[in-house]
Amino acid sequence: MDFMIEVSEEDIRRERNKARELRKSQWWKNRIGTGLCHYCGERVAPRELTLDHVVPLVRGGRSNKGNCVASCKECNSKKQHLLPIEWEEYLSSL
């Protein structure tokens, strides 16, 4: 199953800029304040959490509160550009 759509570099650049602004917001500070990774549930220092797009930008995702979660660096690196269903399939295969 491949869910690739055409996303321009300009769209990606615009969404990355929105993500930078979102990381400055009180909403994001509250989100990372819990210190919990959205994917593995591990508790880590809030400063070590990264902003992950549930639907990646290169797959058509947007930088908004509904698509951004706090993730530990390990999960964010493993997930890369996977969609939620692909991530679940990956976890199930372990």
C-alpha positions in Angstrom: 0.0 0.0 0.0 1.6 3.3 -1.1 -0.1 6.5 -0.2 2.2 9.0 -1.9 0.9 12.3 -3.1 2.7 15.1 -4.8 3.8 17.7 -2.3 5.8 20.7 -3.5 9.0 21.9 -1.9 7.2 25.2 -1.3 4.4 23.5 0.5 6.9 21.6 2.7 8.9 24.8 3.4 5.7 26.7 4.4 4.6 23.9 6.7 8.0 23.7 8.4 7.8 27.4 9.1 4.3 26.8 10.6 5.8 24.0 12.8 8.6 26.4 14.0 5.9 28.9 15.1 3.8 26.1 16.7 6.9 25.0 18.8 6.9 28.6 20.2 3.3 28.4 21.3 1.9 27.8 24.8 0.0 24.8 23.4 3.3 23.1 22.5 4.9 24.0 25.9 1.9 22.4 27.6 2.1 19.4 25.3 5.8 18.7 26.0 5.4 19.6 29.7 4.0 16.1 30.3 7.3 14.6 29.2 5.4 11.7 27.5 6.2 10.4 24.0 3.0 10.0 22.0 4.2 6.7 20.4 5.9 4.7 23.1 4.5 6.4 26.2 8.0 6.7 27.8 8.6 9.6 30.0 11.6 11.8 28.9 12.8 15.3 29.7 10.5 17.8 28.0 13.4 19.4 26.2 14.2 16.0 24.6 10.8 15.7 23.0 10.5 16.5 19.3 7.5 17.7 17.3 6.3 14.9 15.0 3.8 15.2 12.3 1.4 12.2 12.5 0.8 12.5 8.8 4.3 13.5 7.6 4.7 16.7 5.5 6.1 14.8 2.6 2.9 12.7 2.6 0.6 15.7 2.6 0.4 16.4 6.4 0.0 19.9 7.8 1.6 21.7 10.8 -1.5 22.1 13.0 -2.4 21.0 16.5 -4.4 18.1 15.1 -1.5 16.6 13.3 1.5 17.4 15.6 2.4 15.3 18.6 5.3 15.2 21.1 7.7 12.3 20.3 10.9 11.0 21.8 13.8 11.3 19.3 14.1 7.5 19.0 10.4 7.1 17.9 10.6 10.1 15.7 13.7 8.7 13.9 12.1 5.3 13.5 8.8 6.6 12.2 10.3 8.9 9.6 7.8 9.3 6.8 5.4 6.6 7.8 1.6 7.1 7.9 -0.1 6.0 11.1 -1.3 2.7 9.6 2.2 2.0 8.3 3.7 2.8 11.7 1.2 0.3 13.4 2.2 -2.4 10.9 5.8 -1.7 11.6 5.2 -2.0 15.4 3.2 -5.2 14.9 6.1 -6.8 12.9 8.5 -6.4 15.8 
